[in-house]
């Protein structure tokens, strides 16, 4: 008989309540990010995390069952901060020109990916369980919600109606394009040209129904 793979525990043991514990958990997460970017996933272990974070190994295990849970928590925090930035962009954007507004939104998304490029490269290409992380599924759902939020505002500002299927295609197409553009750009195609063409195509698609 084949042995079943042991499930990976990706959940934090407990959420920090006090300021001191929050500082400890944040130090653990930041240390992990530093190790991942500088040395890669293969170099990440709880002893190294404790050393870089300046905390005891006991403190690491007080909150995390292992390095996998630390990585999953790091990814989730990264996603939450990125989503907040996306929503803030939608809320503060008052641009009346639809094409300019769309390009502004895409530029925001692209800059978020570029800002976190190095950690994203490790998460996507080195972490073997990244597809199983809660943040990966959350990203798919939240990108769709952001697109819906933008569409809702668009209906007010630009008087357009968007089908859910169209929003799904736009959000998935945009996500994959921006990741590819930031992490594996073609030397023969400029990022500026790709973003401009993507923006134009999305606007044409939305206006066309």
C-alpha atoms as one frame of an Amber mdcrd trajectory, in Angstrom:
protein
   0.000   0.000   0.000   1.116   3.513  -0.742   1.456   5.805   2.232  -0.675
   8.889   2.219   1.193  12.147   2.439   1.006  13.721   5.852  -1.035  16.923
   5.683   0.977  20.103   6.028   0.001  22.256   8.986  -0.179  25.777   7.573
  -2.121  27.435  10.388  -0.664  29.676  13.071  -1.164  28.110  16.514  -2.578
  31.248  18.094  -2.956  34.877  17.198  -0.807  37.273  19.239  -2.886  39.478
  21.534  -0.439  41.643  23.446   1.972  44.139  21.891   4.979  42.087  22.990
   3.670  38.933  21.350   2.759  40.860  18.203   6.318  42.173  18.008   7.646
  38.630  18.436   5.449  37.184  15.683   6.259  40.079  13.362   9.991  39.543
  13.968   9.585  35.842  13.107   7.727  36.631   9.891  10.169  39.353   8.830
  13.136  37.090   9.566  11.580  34.382   7.432  11.068  36.814   4.580  14.697
  37.890   4.853  15.939  34.291   4.740  13.672  33.397   1.826  14.837  36.341
  -0.281  18.551  36.031   0.523  18.976  32.258   0.709  15.843  30.629  -0.682
  13.293  28.220   0.734  15.826  25.390   1.110  17.703  27.448   3.740  14.622
  28.189   5.827  14.336  26.339   9.139  13.011  27.262  12.548  16.467  27.484
  14.151  17.658  29.954  11.515  14.422  31.920  11.828  14.860  32.193  15.610
  18.476  33.311  15.166  17.700  36.010  12.587  14.589  37.174  14.468  16.481
  37.396  17.743  13.990  35.218  19.613  14.170  31.820  21.266  13.274  28.659
  19.359  10.567  28.172  21.976   8.977  31.455  20.920   8.876  30.271  17.329
   7.112  27.030  18.267   4.779  28.868  20.618   3.091  30.397  17.583   4.001
  28.166  14.653   4.040  24.358  14.279   6.814  24.601  11.695   8.362  26.629
   8.909   5.467  25.851   6.563   3.028  27.720   8.789   5.417  30.673   8.988
   5.578  30.851   5.201   1.794  30.579   4.910   1.326  33.389   7.455   3.877
  35.530   5.642   2.042  34.993   2.356  -1.288  35.845   3.929   0.008  39.087
   5.443   1.551  40.014   2.110  -1.770  39.394   0.392  -3.773  41.382   2.951
  -1.537  44.449   2.636  -1.651  44.229  -1.173  -5.432  43.908  -1.247  -5.783
  46.937   1.009  -3.681  48.929  -1.405  -5.843  47.748  -4.311  -9.078  48.719
  -2.542  -7.631  52.078  -1.509  -6.791  52.777  -5.142 -10.359  52.073  -6.205
 -11.794  54.205  -3.412  -9.566  57.219  -4.020  -9.602  57.160  -7.817 -11.966
  59.792  -9.193 -10.678  59.809 -12.735 -13.521  60.423 -15.178 -11.717  59.035
 -18.202 -12.274  55.273 -18.178  -9.094  54.368 -20.045  -6.938  56.509 -17.770
  -8.635  55.040 -14.686  -8.064  51.489 -15.914  -4.407  52.151 -16.626  -4.038
  53.694 -13.165  -5.494  50.535 -11.600  -3.186  48.264 -13.629  -0.166  50.388
 -12.728  -1.062  50.004  -9.055  -1.292  46.220  -9.360   1.942  46.033 -11.323
   3.819  48.169  -8.803   2.578  45.922  -5.983   3.964  42.875  -7.771   7.254
  44.653  -8.497   7.585  45.758  -4.872   7.293  42.164  -3.668   8.979  40.593
  -6.691  11.744  38.727  -4.868   9.558  37.146  -2.208   6.941  36.253  -4.834
   9.590  34.486  -6.902  10.461  32.298  -3.923   6.846  31.611  -2.970   5.817
  30.662  -6.496   8.902  28.832  -7.750  10.440  27.314  -4.601   7.728  26.652
  -2.023   6.356  23.195  -2.924   2.992  23.698  -1.228   2.219  27.233  -2.396
  -0.910  26.134  -4.265  -2.245  24.689  -1.002  -1.733  27.871   0.982  -4.945
  29.641   2.051  -3.599  32.892   0.609  -3.423  31.386  -2.883  -7.125  30.562
  -2.908  -7.881  33.850  -1.194  -6.008  35.733  -3.909  -8.210  34.250  -6.625
 -11.382  35.153  -4.759 -10.234  38.598  -3.644  -8.972  39.650  -7.068 -12.458
  38.865  -8.334 -13.977  40.968  -5.523 -11.649  43.855  -6.309 -12.671  43.642
  -9.945 -16.321  43.655  -8.887 -15.730  46.671  -6.639 -14.084  48.474  -9.511
 -16.901  47.493 -11.828 -19.492  48.748  -9.345 -17.774  52.123  -9.314 -17.460
  51.967 -13.071 -21.207  51.485 -13.392 -21.647  54.778 -11.561 -18.883  56.744
 -13.236 -18.909  55.199 -16.684 -22.409  53.732 -17.034 -21.327  50.229 -18.030
 -22.622  46.816 -17.063 -20.233  43.905 -16.543 -21.104  40.212 -16.511 -19.550
  38.089 -13.712 -17.976  35.838 -16.335 -16.239  38.816 -17.882 -14.956  39.965
 -14.511 -13.603  36.500 -13.801 -11.719  36.416 -17.091 -10.378  39.937 -16.585
  -9.163  39.255 -13.032  -7.439  35.951 -13.897  -5.960  37.293 -17.125  -4.698
  40.421 -15.391  -3.167  38.500 -12.492  -1.276  36.056 -14.692  -0.114  38.768
 -17.082   1.250  41.021 -14.346   3.045  38.151 -12.630   4.641  37.078 -15.897
   5.534  40.661 -16.763   7.199  41.272 -13.404   8.825  37.899 -12.751   9.737
  36.763 -16.260   9.682  39.775 -18.606  10.529  39.447 -22.253  13.597  41.465
 -23.298  11.892  42.224 -26.611   8.682  43.725 -25.221   8.475  46.767 -22.976
   6.445  46.612 -19.783   4.941  49.972 -20.637   3.645  48.691 -23.967   2.181
  45.554 -22.395   0.381  47.508 -19.674  -0.985  49.963 -22.196  -2.229  47.191
 -24.483  -3.743  45.251 -21.559  -5.513  48.373 -20.341  -6.913  49.090 -23.798
  -8.100  45.514 -24.296  -9.863  45.421 -20.931 -11.621  48.724 -21.601 -12.711
  47.548 -25.056 -13.942  44.293 -23.538 -15.924  46.049 -20.807 -17.453  48.668
 -23.070 -18.288  45.988 -25.605 -20.171  44.038 -22.914
